[in-house]
């Protein structure tokens, strides 16, 4: 079965073409503008690359499925409407996924289209983990709760680790660290997400490239009530001007910051320190939530490729049985690898969200 996987971001479109689980083609169209025909032009380029290959099904990554979609699902009119209703909760992502789906459906009307949701993996969160301490009617009427994101990534690396260990996933407690421009961590107990750092939106949790992560709600109110900023200005500040960019002053690229820190740039060092400290605190929180862990897993751009960051996050966790092996951590091997041989081992597993999307799509399209 030939599966086309489409991952529409706010300014890019990634595609992967699989024959069963064998990758045939992949690529990305970048710097897509906000103009109405820009997504269509990007999809034109994708289909130009694919050529006349027959497509049996299409898998679409959708960031926010809210409480409507606990699992991957075939897209019909009702599902399309549900994704549209959730655009307010993921305004940077869901509209682009929806536009991409509609354009792809017009091109491939006779094939099955499947939505694979970043939030679906976190539907197993227990009530004490997904509730905010607001009046309960806010959950009932406004659906304000923790949803979590990067679920496709957390689900993939958890299952892949279990296969590597030849151990049932149901027997493992794992802390998965998806560290890229967007960052989140997940407590996976018995193959189920029991806590996750992102919340109602992808803004909560860890320090990210341009997103603030956790912040006192009082600071948001202060910016609006006392500094005269509009809600729109605060939204832009927290999503696009904060995180590593805000702390460093001019870069959200961890590679640049590491290089600058080596040259004794205090703002770059501060950005790295805050980033690592926040991640370290979440490891401690999830050790408490699950009463231990069988492994810590790093994935995504920073998690896979920045040994300095892995080392700094794990530094000082030896009392929990977590330590990095300097020599193993420094090696830039491709593929899954162990970088800490402590009581709780530390692993790096490359992200492969597209393969999981292809698997879900094939299962539903057969």
C-alpha positions in Angstrom: 0.0 0.0 0.0 1.4 3.4 -1.0 0.8 6.0 1.7 1.4 9.8 1.3 2.0 11.5 4.6 1.4 15.3 4.7 2.5 17.5 7.6 1.3 21.0 7.1 3.0 23.6 9.4 2.4 27.3 9.8 5.0 28.1 7.1 6.1 24.7 5.7 4.7 21.5 4.2 6.5 18.2 4.7 5.7 15.1 2.8 6.8 11.4 3.0 5.8 8.7 0.6 5.8 5.1 1.9 5.4 1.7 0.2 4.1 -0.2 3.2 6.8 0.9 5.7 9.6 1.5 3.1 10.3 5.2 2.6 10.2 6.1 -1.2 10.4 9.9 -1.1 10.4 12.7 1.3 10.8 16.5 1.1 9.7 19.8 2.4 8.4 23.1 1.0 9.5 26.0 3.2 8.6 29.6 3.7 5.0 29.3 2.7 3.3 32.6 2.9 -0.1 33.3 4.5 -1.7 34.0 1.2 -4.8 31.9 0.4 -3.2 30.2 -2.6 0.2 29.5 -1.0 -0.7 26.1 0.4 -2.1 25.1 -3.0 1.2 26.2 -4.7 3.2 24.1 -2.1 1.0 21.1 -2.7 1.6 21.5 -6.5 5.3 21.1 -5.8 4.7 18.0 -3.7 2.7 16.3 -6.4 5.3 17.3 -9.0 7.9 15.4 -7.0 5.6 12.4 -6.6 4.9 12.3 -10.3 2.5 9.6 -11.6 2.8 7.3 -8.7 -0.5 5.8 -7.5 -1.5 6.8 -4.0 -3.7 4.4 -2.0 -4.2 6.6 1.1 -3.2 9.9 2.6 -2.3 10.5 6.2 -2.6 14.1 7.6 -0.9 15.2 10.8 -3.4 17.4 12.8 -2.1 19.1 15.9 -5.3 19.6 17.9 -8.1 17.0 18.2 -9.5 18.3 21.5 -11.7 15.9 23.3 -13.4 14.9 20.0 -10.8 12.6 18.6 -9.2 10.0 21.0 -7.5 8.2 18.1 -6.6 8.5 14.4 -9.7 8.5 12.3 -10.8 8.5 8.6 -11.8 12.1 7.6 -15.4 12.5 6.6 -17.6 15.6 6.8 -18.2 15.3 10.6 -14.4 14.9 11.3 -13.6 17.8 9.0 -16.1 20.0 10.9 -14.6 18.9 14.2 -11.1 19.9 13.1 -12.4 23.2 12.0 -14.1 23.9 15.3 -10.8 23.3 17.1 -8.9 25.9 15.0 -9.2 28.5 17.8 -7.2 26.2 20.1 -4.4 25.7 17.6 -4.6 28.8 15.3 -1.0 28.3 14.1 -1.6 24.7 12.9 -5.1 23.4 12.5 -6.2 25.8 9.7 -3.1 24.8 7.6 -3.8 21.1 8.1 -7.4 21.6 7.1 -6.5 23.6 4.0 -4.0 20.9 3.0 -6.6 18.2 3.5 -9.2 19.9 1.4 -6.7 20.5 -1.4 -5.4 16.9 -1.3 -8.9 15.5 -1.3 -9.7 17.5 -4.4 -6.6 16.0 -6.1 -7.2 12.5 -4.7 -11.0 12.2 -4.2 -11.1 8.4 -4.5 -8.7 7.5 -1.7 -9.0 7.3 2.0 -7.7 10.4 4.0 -6.8 9.8 7.6 -6.3 12.4 10.4 -3.6 11.5 13.0 -3.8 13.8 16.0 -1.0 15.1 18.2 -3.4 15.2 21.1 -4.8 11.6 20.7 -2.0 9.9 22.7 -2.8 12.0 25.7 -6.5 11.0 26.0 -5.3 8.6 28.7 -4.4 11.4 31.1 -6.1 10.9 34.4 -8.5 13.6 35.7 -6.0 14.8 38.3 -3.4 15.4 35.5 -5.7 17.1 32.9 -7.8 19.3 35.2 -6.8 22.9 35.8 -7.8 24.3 39.2 -10.6 26.4 37.7 -14.4 26.1 38.4 -15.5 22.9 36.8 -18.0 24.6 34.5 -15.1 26.1 32.6 -14.2 22.5 31.5 -17.8 21.6 30.7 -18.6 24.8 28.7 -15.3 25.9 27.3 -13.3 22.7 27.2 -10.5 24.3 29.1 -8.2 21.4 30.2 -4.8 19.9 29.5 -4.7 18.2 26.1 -1.0 17.8 25.5 0.8 17.7 22.1 3.7 15.9 20.3 1.7 12.8 21.0 2.7 11.1 17.8 6.4 11.6 18.7 6.0 10.4 22.3 4.0 7.4 21.2 6.6 6.5 18.5 9.7 6.6 20.7 8.0 4.8 23.5 7.0 1.9 21.3 10.4 1.8 19.5 12.2 1.7 22.8 10.1 -1.3 23.9 10.9 -3.1 20.7 14.6 -2.4 21.1 14.4 -3.8 24.7 12.2 -6.8 23.6 10.0 -5.8 26.6 6.3 -5.3 26.5 5.5 -1.6 26.5 2.9 -2.2 29.1 5.7 -3.2 31.6 7.7 0.1 31.2 7.7 3.5 32.8 9.3 6.1 30.4 10.1 9.8 30.4 10.2 11.0 26.8 11.7 14.4 26.0 10.8 15.9 22.6 13.2 18.8 22.3 13.1 20.9 19.2 11.9 24.4 18.3 8.7 23.2 20.0 9.4 21.1 23.2 7.4 18.8 25.4 8.0 16.0 27.9 5.7 13.1 28.6 5.3 10.5 31.4 4.5 7.2 29.7 3.4 4.5 32.1 2.5 1.1 30.7 2.3 2.6 27.2 -0.1 5.3 28.2 0.4 9.0 28.6 -0.2 9.9 32.3 1.2 13.4 32.2 2.5 15.9 29.6 4.1 19.3 29.8 2.0 21.0 27.1 -1.6 22.0 28.1 -4.7 23.5 26.6 -2.4 24.9 23.8 1.2 24.1 22.8 2.4 27.2 24.8 2.6 25.6 28.2 5.5 23.7 29.7 9.1 23.7 28.7 11.1 26.7 27.3 11.0 26.5 23.5 12.5 28.3 20.5 10.1 31.3 20.6 7.5 30.2 23.2 7.7 31.0 26.8 6.5 27.8 28.3 5.3 28.0 31.9 4.7 31.5 33.1 2.8 32.9 36.1 -0.7 33.9 34.8 -0.3 37.0 36.9 2.5 38.1 34.6 0.1 37.9 31.6 -2.5 40.0 33.5 0.2 42.5 34.5 1.2 43.0 30.9 -2.4 43.7 29.9 -3.6 45.6 32.9 -0.5 47.6 33.9 1.7 47.7 30.7 -1.2 48.5 28.4 -0.6 45.5 26.0 -3.6 44.1 24.1 -4.4 40.4 24.3 -3.2 40.1 20.7 0.2 41.7 21.6 0.6 39.3 24.6 -0.3 36.3 22.4 2.4 37.4 19.9 4.9 38.0 22.7 4.5 34.6 24.4 4.4 32.6 21.1 6.9 34.4 18.9 9.2 36.6 21.0 9.9 34.6 24.1 11.7 31.3 24.9 15.3 31.0 23.7 14.8 34.0 21.4 13.6 36.3 24.2 16.3 35.2 26.6 19.2 35.4 24.2 18.0 38.5 22.4 18.3 37.4 18.8 18.3 33.6 18.3 16.0 30.7 18.8 18.5 28.2 17.3 20.2 26.1 20.0 23.2 25.5 17.7 23.9 29.2 17.6 23.4 29.6 21.3 25.8 26.7 22.1 28.5 28.2 19.9 28.0 31.7 21.5 28.0 30.2 25.0 31.4 28.7 24.3 32.6 32.2 23.5 31.3 33.4 26.9 28.1 35.1 25.7 26.2 35.6 29.0 22.7 35.9 27.3 23.3 32.7 25.3 24.4 30.9 28.5 21.4 32.2 30.4 19.0 30.9 27.7 20.6 27.5 27.8 20.6 27.4 31.6 16.9 28.2 31.8 16.1 25.8 29.0 17.9 22.9 30.7 16.8 23.7 34.3 13.1 23.7 33.2 13.6 20.3 31.5 15.4 18.9 34.6 12.5 19.9 36.8 10.0 18.1 34.6 12.1 14.9 34.8 11.9 15.2 38.6 8.2 15.8 38.5 7.6 12.7 36.3 9.8 10.5 38.4 7.4 11.5 41.3 4.3 11.0 39.2 5.2 7.5 38.2 7.3 6.5 41.2 10.4 6.0 39.1 11.2 5.3 35.4 12.9 2.6 33.4 14.5 5.1 30.9 14.8 8.7 29.9 14.5 9.1 26.1 15.6 12.2 24.1 14.3 12.9 20.6 13.7 15.7 18.0 16.3 18.2 16.7 17.8 19.3 20.0 17.2 16.1 21.8 19.0 14.1 19.1 21.8 16.4 18.1 22.9 18.5 21.1 25.0 16.3 23.5 25.8 19.4 25.6 22.1 19.9 26.3 21.4 16.3 27.2 24.4 16.4 29.6 23.4 19.6 31.3 19.8 18.4 31.7 20.9 15.2 33.4 23.7 16.8 35.4 23.0 16.5 39.2 20.4 13.7 38.8 22.7 11.0 40.0 20.8 10.7 43.3 17.9 9.5 41.2 20.1 7.0 39.3 20.4 9.1 36.2 23.8 9.9 34.7 25.2 10.6 31.2 28.2 8.7 29.9 30.4 11.4 28.4 32.0 9.3 25.7 28.8 7.7 24.5 26.9 11.0 24.7 29.6 12.7 22.5 29.2 10.3 19.6 27.0 11.5 16.8 25.9 8.1 15.7 22.8 7.7 13.6 19.9 5.7 14.9 18.8 4.8 18.4 21.6 4.7 21.0 22.2 4.6 24.7 24.1 7.6 26.1 23.7 6.9 29.8 24.3 3.5 31.5 23.1 4.4 34.9 20.4 2.8 37.0 17.8 4.7 34.9 19.4 4.5 31.4 19.4 7.5 29.1 18.7 7.0 25.4 18.5 8.9 22.1 15.9 7.7 19.7 15.4 9.7 16.4 11.9 10.9 15.8 9.9 9.2 13.0 6.4 10.6 13.3 5.8 10.1 9.6 6.2 6.4 9.9 3.7 6.2 12.7 1.2 8.3 10.7 1.7 5.9 7.7 1.1 2.9 10.0 -2.2 4.4 11.4 -3.3 5.4 7.9 -2.6 2.0 6.4 -4.5 0.3 9.3 -7.6 2.4 8.7 -7.5 2.4 4.9 -7.3 -1.4 4.4 
